[in-house]
């Protein structure tokens, strides 16, 4: 289908990605959670600033995961691809 990088496995059932299958996928998850933790600590009293920083990060994270999932994101019924 596409010849891009494959950092995440596709879910066997449903829509989306499963667990990472490469070090890049694990690094992306670790970096995202570190960023989310740092933002939540730094702006714990300012919800609007936290949201303003997290919404673009979540959108970017989901975009990267979707583009690097083996076979892409589509609905799956448990059949082998």
Jmol script that loads the backbone (N, CA, C; Angstrom):
load data "model"
ATOM      1  N   UNK A   1       0.838  -1.189   0.000  1.00  0.00           N
ATOM      2  CA  UNK A   1       0.000   0.000   0.000  1.00  0.00           C
ATOM      3  C   UNK A   1       0.875   1.241   0.000  1.00  0.00           C
ATOM      4  N   UNK A   2       1.540   1.558   1.124  1.00  0.00           N
ATOM      5  CA  UNK A   2       2.469   2.680   1.114  1.00  0.00           C
ATOM      6  C   UNK A   2       3.829   2.171   1.550  1.00  0.00           C
ATOM      7  N   UNK A   3       4.847   2.914   1.242  1.00  0.00           N
ATOM      8  CA  UNK A   3       6.198   2.472   1.559  1.00  0.00           C
ATOM      9  C   UNK A   3       6.840   3.356   2.624  1.00  0.00           C
ATOM     10  N   UNK A   4       6.005   3.990   3.444  1.00  0.00           N
ATOM     11  CA  UNK A   4       6.497   4.844   4.516  1.00  0.00           C
ATOM     12  C   UNK A   4       6.991   4.010   5.691  1.00  0.00           C
ATOM     13  N   UNK A   5       7.442   4.681   6.711  1.00  0.00           N
ATOM     14  CA  UNK A   5       7.927   3.960   7.891  1.00  0.00           C
ATOM     15  C   UNK A   5       6.785   3.251   8.614  1.00  0.00           C
ATOM     16  N   UNK A   6       7.111   2.153   9.264  1.00  0.00           N
ATOM     17  CA  UNK A   6       6.126   1.403  10.040  1.00  0.00           C
ATOM     18  C   UNK A   6       6.580   1.384  11.486  1.00  0.00           C
ATOM     19  N   UNK A   7       5.980   2.240  12.289  1.00  0.00           N
ATOM     20  CA  UNK A   7       6.337   2.346  13.699  1.00  0.00           C
ATOM     21  C   UNK A   7       5.319   1.671  14.595  1.00  0.00           C
ATOM     22  N   UNK A   8       4.082   1.511  14.097  1.00  0.00           N
ATOM     23  CA  UNK A   8       3.005   0.950  14.901  1.00  0.00           C
ATOM     24  C   UNK A   8       2.315  -0.174  14.145  1.00  0.00           C
ATOM     25  N   UNK A   9       1.869  -1.181  14.891  1.00  0.00           N
ATOM     26  CA  UNK A   9       1.064  -2.251  14.311  1.00  0.00           C
ATOM     27  C   UNK A   9      -0.381  -1.775  14.234  1.00  0.00           C
ATOM     28  N   UNK A  10      -1.098  -2.283  13.264  1.00  0.00           N
ATOM     29  CA  UNK A  10      -2.523  -1.976  13.163  1.00  0.00           C
ATOM     30  C   UNK A  10      -3.281  -2.797  14.199  1.00  0.00           C
ATOM     31  N   UNK A  11      -4.382  -2.264  14.665  1.00  0.00           N
ATOM     32  CA  UNK A  11      -5.236  -3.025  15.574  1.00  0.00           C
ATOM     33  C   UNK A  11      -5.823  -4.203  14.814  1.00  0.00           C
ATOM     34  N   UNK A  12      -5.968  -5.325  15.494  1.00  0.00           N
ATOM     35  CA  UNK A  12      -6.559  -6.503  14.855  1.00  0.00           C
ATOM     36  C   UNK A  12      -8.075  -6.328  14.685  1.00  0.00           C
ATOM     37  N   UNK A  13      -8.710  -5.714  15.668  1.00  0.00           N
ATOM     38  CA  UNK A  13     -10.155  -5.447  15.615  1.00  0.00           C
ATOM     39  C   UNK A  13     -10.370  -3.952  15.807  1.00  0.00           C
ATOM     40  N   UNK A  14     -11.226  -3.372  14.994  1.00  0.00           N
ATOM     41  CA  UNK A  14     -11.539  -1.961  15.156  1.00  0.00           C
ATOM     42  C   UNK A  14     -10.702  -1.064  14.269  1.00  0.00           C
ATOM     43  N   UNK A  15     -10.626   0.199  14.668  1.00  0.00           N
ATOM     44  CA  UNK A  15     -10.010   1.249  13.873  1.00  0.00           C
ATOM     45  C   UNK A  15      -8.836   1.830  14.633  1.00  0.00           C
ATOM     46  N   UNK A  16      -7.712   2.006  13.974  1.00  0.00           N
ATOM     47  CA  UNK A  16      -6.597   2.686  14.615  1.00  0.00           C
ATOM     48  C   UNK A  16      -5.348   1.847  14.705  1.00  0.00           C
ATOM     49  N   UNK A  17      -4.472   2.257  15.622  1.00  0.00           N
ATOM     50  CA  UNK A  17      -3.162   1.635  15.781  1.00  0.00           C
ATOM     51  C   UNK A  17      -3.104   0.849  17.082  1.00  0.00           C
ATOM     52  N   UNK A  18      -2.229  -0.134  17.075  1.00  0.00           N
ATOM     53  CA  UNK A  18      -1.963  -0.907  18.272  1.00  0.00           C
ATOM     54  C   UNK A  18      -0.650  -0.454  18.893  1.00  0.00           C
ATOM     55  N   UNK A  19       0.088  -1.398  19.414  1.00  0.00           N
ATOM     56  CA  UNK A  19       1.356  -1.099  20.069  1.00  0.00           C
ATOM     57  C   UNK A  19       2.456  -0.771  19.065  1.00  0.00           C
ATOM     58  N   UNK A  20       3.474  -0.039  19.498  1.00  0.00           N
ATOM     59  CA  UNK A  20       4.611   0.234  18.632  1.00  0.00           C
ATOM     60  C   UNK A  20       5.349  -1.057  18.262  1.00  0.00           C
ATOM     61  N   UNK A  21       5.911  -1.085  17.055  1.00  0.00           N
ATOM     62  CA  UNK A  21       6.682  -2.239  16.610  1.00  0.00           C
ATOM     63  C   UNK A  21       8.125  -1.859  16.307  1.00  0.00           C
ATOM     64  N   UNK A  22       8.494  -0.616  16.599  1.00  0.00           N
ATOM     65  CA  UNK A  22       9.875  -0.181  16.390  1.00  0.00           C
ATOM     66  C   UNK A  22      10.267   0.783  17.505  1.00  0.00           C
ATOM     67  N   UNK A  23      11.552   1.015  17.603  1.00  0.00           N
ATOM     68  CA  UNK A  23      12.029   1.922  18.648  1.00  0.00           C
ATOM     69  C   UNK A  23      11.516   3.338  18.419  1.00  0.00           C
ATOM     70  N   UNK A  24      11.298   3.721  17.169  1.00  0.00           N
ATOM     71  CA  UNK A  24      10.792   5.064  16.888  1.00  0.00           C
ATOM     72  C   UNK A  24       9.390   5.257  17.461  1.00  0.00           C
ATOM     73  N   UNK A  25       8.567   4.222  17.375  1.00  0.00           N
ATOM     74  CA  UNK A  25       7.227   4.301  17.946  1.00  0.00           C
ATOM     75  C   UNK A  25       7.266   4.441  19.455  1.00  0.00           C
ATOM     76  N   UNK A  26       8.130   3.641  20.102  1.00  0.00           N
ATOM     77  CA  UNK A  26       8.265   3.753  21.556  1.00  0.00           C
ATOM     78  C   UNK A  26       8.822   5.113  21.948  1.00  0.00           C
ATOM     79  N   UNK A  27       9.776   5.622  21.176  1.00  0.00           N
ATOM     80  CA  UNK A  27      10.344   6.944  21.470  1.00  0.00           C
ATOM     81  C   UNK A  27       9.287   8.032  21.323  1.00  0.00           C
ATOM     82  N   UNK A  28       8.433   7.910  20.312  1.00  0.00           N
ATOM     83  CA  UNK A  28       7.364   8.891  20.117  1.00  0.00           C
ATOM     84  C   UNK A  28       6.402   8.883  21.306  1.00  0.00           C
ATOM     85  N   UNK A  29       6.016   7.706  21.756  1.00  0.00           N
ATOM     86  CA  UNK A  29       5.111   7.615  22.905  1.00  0.00           C
ATOM     87  C   UNK A  29       5.766   8.189  24.153  1.00  0.00           C
ATOM     88  N   UNK A  30       7.017   7.834  24.387  1.00  0.00           N
ATOM     89  CA  UNK A  30       7.730   8.348  25.557  1.00  0.00           C
ATOM     90  C   UNK A  30       7.837   9.874  25.509  1.00  0.00           C
ATOM     91  N   UNK A  31       8.185  10.419  24.349  1.00  0.00           N
ATOM     92  CA  UNK A  31       8.301  11.868  24.207  1.00  0.00           C
ATOM     93  C   UNK A  31       6.954  12.557  24.419  1.00  0.00           C
ATOM     94  N   UNK A  32       5.890  11.969  23.883  1.00  0.00           N
ATOM     95  CA  UNK A  32       4.567  12.566  24.049  1.00  0.00           C
ATOM     96  C   UNK A  32       4.153  12.590  25.515  1.00  0.00           C
ATOM     97  N   UNK A  33       4.333  11.472  26.213  1.00  0.00           N
ATOM     98  CA  UNK A  33       3.954  11.433  27.624  1.00  0.00           C
ATOM     99  C   UNK A  33       4.833  12.342  28.476  1.00  0.00           C
ATOM    100  N   UNK A  34       6.110  12.452  28.147  1.00  0.00           N
ATOM    101  CA  UNK A  34       6.993  13.372  28.876  1.00  0.00           C
ATOM    102  C   UNK A  34       6.532  14.815  28.668  1.00  0.00           C
ATOM    103  N   UNK A  35       6.177  15.159  27.437  1.00  0.00           N
ATOM    104  CA  UNK A  35       5.679  16.498  27.140  1.00  0.00           C
ATOM    105  C   UNK A  35       4.368  16.771  27.893  1.00  0.00           C
ATOM    106  N   UNK A  36       3.444  15.806  27.852  1.00  0.00           N
ATOM    107  CA  UNK A  36       2.162  15.984  28.537  1.00  0.00           C
ATOM    108  C   UNK A  36       2.362  16.147  30.043  1.00  0.00           C
ATOM    109  N   UNK A  37       3.262  15.370  30.621  1.00  0.00           N
ATOM    110  CA  UNK A  37       3.545  15.477  32.051  1.00  0.00           C
ATOM    111  C   UNK A  37       4.146  16.837  32.375  1.00  0.00           C
ATOM    112  N   UNK A  38       5.118  17.277  31.569  1.00  0.00           N
ATOM    113  CA  UNK A  38       5.761  18.567  31.810  1.00  0.00           C
ATOM    114  C   UNK A  38       4.763  19.720  31.697  1.00  0.00           C
ATOM    115  N   UNK A  39       3.900  19.675  30.694  1.00  0.00           N
ATOM    116  CA  UNK A  39       2.890  20.731  30.528  1.00  0.00           C
ATOM    117  C   UNK A  39       1.913  20.724  31.705  1.00  0.00           C
ATOM    118  N   UNK A  40       1.500  19.541  32.129  1.00  0.00           N
ATOM    119  CA  UNK A  40       0.534  19.483  33.229  1.00  0.00           C
ATOM    120  C   UNK A  40       1.134  19.973  34.541  1.00  0.00           C
ATOM    121  N   UNK A  41       2.419  19.760  34.747  1.00  0.00           N
ATOM    122  CA  UNK A  41       3.079  20.257  35.955  1.00  0.00           C
ATOM    123  C   UNK A  41       3.326  21.766  35.857  1.00  0.00           C
ATOM    124  N   UNK A  42       3.816  22.208  34.715  1.00  0.00           N
ATOM    125  CA  UNK A  42       4.169  23.619  34.549  1.00  0.00           C
ATOM    126  C   UNK A  42       2.946  24.543  34.578  1.00  0.00           C
ATOM    127  N   UNK A  43       1.814  24.055  34.073  1.00  0.00           N
ATOM    128  CA  UNK A  43       0.614  24.888  33.980  1.00  0.00           C
ATOM    129  C   UNK A  43      -0.543  24.287  34.763  1.00  0.00           C
ATOM    130  N   UNK A  44      -0.255  23.732  35.936  1.00  0.00           N
ATOM    131  CA  UNK A  44      -1.290  23.035  36.711  1.00  0.00           C
ATOM    132  C   UNK A  44      -2.432  23.937  37.157  1.00  0.00           C
ATOM    133  N   UNK A  45      -2.185  25.225  37.278  1.00  0.00           N
ATOM    134  CA  UNK A  45      -3.228  26.153  37.708  1.00  0.00           C
ATOM    135  C   UNK A  45      -3.863  26.926  36.555  1.00  0.00           C
ATOM    136  N   UNK A  46      -3.464  26.629  35.336  1.00  0.00           N
ATOM    137  CA  UNK A  46      -3.962  27.374  34.184  1.00  0.00           C
ATOM    138  C   UNK A  46      -4.463  26.392  33.127  1.00  0.00           C
ATOM    139  N   UNK A  47      -5.731  26.023  33.232  1.00  0.00           N
ATOM    140  CA  UNK A  47      -6.309  25.030  32.334  1.00  0.00           C
ATOM    141  C   UNK A  47      -6.296  25.476  30.883  1.00  0.00           C
ATOM    142  N   UNK A  48      -6.525  26.747  30.624  1.00  0.00           N
ATOM    143  CA  UNK A  48      -6.569  27.210  29.232  1.00  0.00           C
ATOM    144  C   UNK A  48      -5.190  27.127  28.578  1.00  0.00           C
ATOM    145  N   UNK A  49      -4.138  27.417  29.328  1.00  0.00           N
ATOM    146  CA  UNK A  49      -2.789  27.292  28.777  1.00  0.00           C
ATOM    147  C   UNK A  49      -2.444  25.830  28.533  1.00  0.00           C
ATOM    148  N   UNK A  50      -2.853  24.968  29.459  1.00  0.00           N
ATOM    149  CA  UNK A  50      -2.614  23.530  29.283  1.00  0.00           C
ATOM    150  C   UNK A  50      -3.312  23.031  28.032  1.00  0.00           C
ATOM    151  N   UNK A  51      -4.563  23.412  27.857  1.00  0.00           N
ATOM    152  CA  UNK A  51      -5.319  22.994  26.672  1.00  0.00           C
ATOM    153  C   UNK A  51      -4.703  23.565  25.400  1.00  0.00           C
ATOM    154  N   UNK A  52      -4.270  24.823  25.448  1.00  0.00           N
ATOM    155  CA  UNK A  52      -3.682  25.455  24.268  1.00  0.00           C
ATOM    156  C   UNK A  52      -2.385  24.766  23.845  1.00  0.00           C
ATOM    157  N   UNK A  53      -1.676  24.193  24.791  1.00  0.00           N
ATOM    158  CA  UNK A  53      -0.440  23.482  24.466  1.00  0.00           C
ATOM    159  C   UNK A  53      -0.686  22.013  24.125  1.00  0.00           C
ATOM    160  N   UNK A  54      -1.690  21.413  24.720  1.00  0.00           N
ATOM    161  CA  UNK A  54      -1.921  19.989  24.517  1.00  0.00           C
ATOM    162  C   UNK A  54      -2.723  19.657  23.263  1.00  0.00           C
ATOM    163  N   UNK A  55      -3.673  20.499  22.881  1.00  0.00           N
ATOM    164  CA  UNK A  55      -4.499  20.190  21.706  1.00  0.00           C
ATOM    165  C   UNK A  55      -3.647  20.037  20.446  1.00  0.00           C
ATOM    166  N   UNK A  56      -2.737  20.962  20.128  1.00  0.00           N
ATOM    167  CA  UNK A  56      -1.896  20.750  18.942  1.00  0.00           C
ATOM    168  C   UNK A  56      -0.972  19.534  19.089  1.00  0.00           C
ATOM    169  N   UNK A  57      -0.508  19.268  20.300  1.00  0.00           N
ATOM    170  CA  UNK A  57       0.367  18.118  20.519  1.00  0.00           C
ATOM    171  C   UNK A  57      -0.389  16.810  20.274  1.00  0.00           C
ATOM    172  N   UNK A  58      -1.628  16.729  20.731  1.00  0.00           N
ATOM    173  CA  UNK A  58      -2.439  15.526  20.522  1.00  0.00           C
ATOM    174  C   UNK A  58      -2.739  15.341  19.038  1.00  0.00           C
ATOM    175  N   UNK A  59      -3.082  16.412  18.358  1.00  0.00           N
ATOM    176  CA  UNK A  59      -3.356  16.331  16.922  1.00  0.00           C
ATOM    177  C   UNK A  59      -2.113  15.877  16.170  1.00  0.00           C
ATOM    178  N   UNK A  60      -0.966  16.438  16.507  1.00  0.00           N
ATOM    179  CA  UNK A  60       0.285  16.027  15.872  1.00  0.00           C
ATOM    180  C   UNK A  60       0.630  14.583  16.167  1.00  0.00           C
ATOM    181  N   UNK A  61       0.447  14.156  17.408  1.00  0.00           N
ATOM    182  CA  UNK A  61       0.728  12.778  17.800  1.00  0.00           C
ATOM    183  C   UNK A  61      -0.147  11.803  17.015  1.00  0.00           C
ATOM    184  N   UNK A  62      -1.441  12.072  16.956  1.00  0.00           N
ATOM    185  CA  UNK A  62      -2.360  11.189  16.230  1.00  0.00           C
ATOM    186  C   UNK A  62      -2.018  11.151  14.746  1.00  0.00           C
ATOM    187  N   UNK A  63      -1.658  12.285  14.176  1.00  0.00           N
ATOM    188  CA  UNK A  63      -1.289  12.337  12.761  1.00  0.00           C
ATOM    189  C   UNK A  63      -0.060  11.478  12.485  1.00  0.00           C
ATOM    190  N   UNK A  64       0.960  11.602  13.329  1.00  0.00           N
ATOM    191  CA  UNK A  64       2.171  10.804  13.137  1.00  0.00           C
ATOM    192  C   UNK A  64       1.872   9.322  13.298  1.00  0.00           C
ATOM    193  N   UNK A  65       1.101   8.966  14.318  1.00  0.00           N
ATOM    194  CA  UNK A  65       0.759   7.555  14.531  1.00  0.00           C
ATOM    195  C   UNK A  65      -0.019   7.011  13.335  1.00  0.00           C
ATOM    196  N   UNK A  66      -0.970   7.770  12.831  1.00  0.00           N
ATOM    197  CA  UNK A  66      -1.769   7.305  11.693  1.00  0.00           C
ATOM    198  C   UNK A  66      -0.905   7.109  10.450  1.00  0.00           C
ATOM    199  N   UNK A  67       0.030   7.998  10.225  1.00  0.00           N
ATOM    200  CA  UNK A  67       0.882   7.903   9.029  1.00  0.00           C
ATOM    201  C   UNK A  67       1.936   6.811   9.126  1.00  0.00           C
ATOM    202  N   UNK A  68       2.235   6.366  10.341  1.00  0.00           N
ATOM    203  CA  UNK A  68       3.291   5.367  10.509  1.00  0.00           C
ATOM    204  C   UNK A  68       2.753   4.019  10.986  1.00  0.00           C
ATOM    205  N   UNK A  69       1.454   3.794  10.842  1.00  0.00           N
ATOM    206  CA  UNK A  69       0.851   2.514  11.206  1.00  0.00           C
ATOM    207  C   UNK A  69       0.913   1.575  10.007  1.00  0.00           C
ATOM    208  N   UNK A  70       1.371   0.354  10.239  1.00  0.00           N
ATOM    209  CA  UNK A  70       1.473  -0.649   9.176  1.00  0.00           C
ATOM    210  C   UNK A  70       0.087  -0.921   8.604  1.00  0.00           C
ATOM    211  N   UNK A  71      -0.074  -0.677   7.311  1.00  0.00           N
ATOM    212  CA  UNK A  71      -1.362  -0.907   6.655  1.00  0.00           C
ATOM    213  C   UNK A  71      -2.342   0.241   6.766  1.00  0.00           C
ATOM    214  N   UNK A  72      -1.973   1.303   7.471  1.00  0.00           N
ATOM    215  CA  UNK A  72      -2.859   2.450   7.609  1.00  0.00           C
ATOM    216  C   UNK A  72      -4.003   2.202   8.569  1.00  0.00           C
ATOM    217  N   UNK A  73      -4.753   3.236   8.811  1.00  0.00           N
ATOM    218  CA  UNK A  73      -5.917   3.139   9.693  1.00  0.00           C
ATOM    219  C   UNK A  73      -7.142   2.819   8.859  1.00  0.00           C
ATOM    220  N   UNK A  74      -7.777   1.740   9.189  1.00  0.00           N
ATOM    221  CA  UNK A  74      -9.060   1.366   8.593  1.00  0.00           C
ATOM    222  C   UNK A  74      -9.724   0.394   9.535  1.00  0.00           C
ATOM    223  N   UNK A  75     -11.014   0.147   9.344  1.00  0.00           N
ATOM    224  CA  UNK A  75     -11.733  -0.777  10.203  1.00  0.00           C
ATOM    225  C   UNK A  75     -11.273  -2.199   9.893  1.00  0.00           C
ATOM    226  N   UNK A  76     -10.986  -2.955  10.940  1.00  0.00           N
ATOM    227  CA  UNK A  76     -10.553  -4.341  10.789  1.00  0.00           C
ATOM    228  C   UNK A  76     -11.464  -5.256  11.608  1.00  0.00           C
ATOM    229  N   UNK A  77     -11.690  -6.440  11.040  1.00  0.00           N
ATOM    230  CA  UNK A  77     -12.571  -7.429  11.661  1.00  0.00           C
ATOM    231  C   UNK A  77     -11.813  -8.615  12.222  1.00  0.00           C
ATOM    232  N   UNK A  78     -10.507  -8.554  12.314  1.00  0.00           N
ATOM    233  CA  UNK A  78      -9.729  -9.651  12.870  1.00  0.00           C
ATOM    234  C   UNK A  78      -9.099 -10.539  11.824  1.00  0.00           C
ATOM    235  N   UNK A  79      -9.338 -10.259  10.556  1.00  0.00           N
ATOM    236  CA  UNK A  79      -8.728 -11.051   9.482  1.00  0.00           C
ATOM    237  C   UNK A  79      -7.263 -10.677   9.335  1.00  0.00           C
ATOM    238  N   UNK A  80      -6.464 -11.601   8.843  1.00  0.00           N
ATOM    239  CA  UNK A  80      -5.055 -11.296   8.569  1.00  0.00           C
ATOM    240  C   UNK A  80      -4.969 -10.399   7.340  1.00  0.00           C
ATOM    241  N   UNK A  81      -4.089  -9.419   7.407  1.00  0.00           N
ATOM    242  CA  UNK A  81      -3.895  -8.509   6.257  1.00  0.00           C
ATOM    243  C   UNK A  81      -2.890  -9.081   5.302  1.00  0.00           C
TER     244      UNK A  81
END
end "model"
wireframe off; spacefill off
backbone 0.3
color backbone group
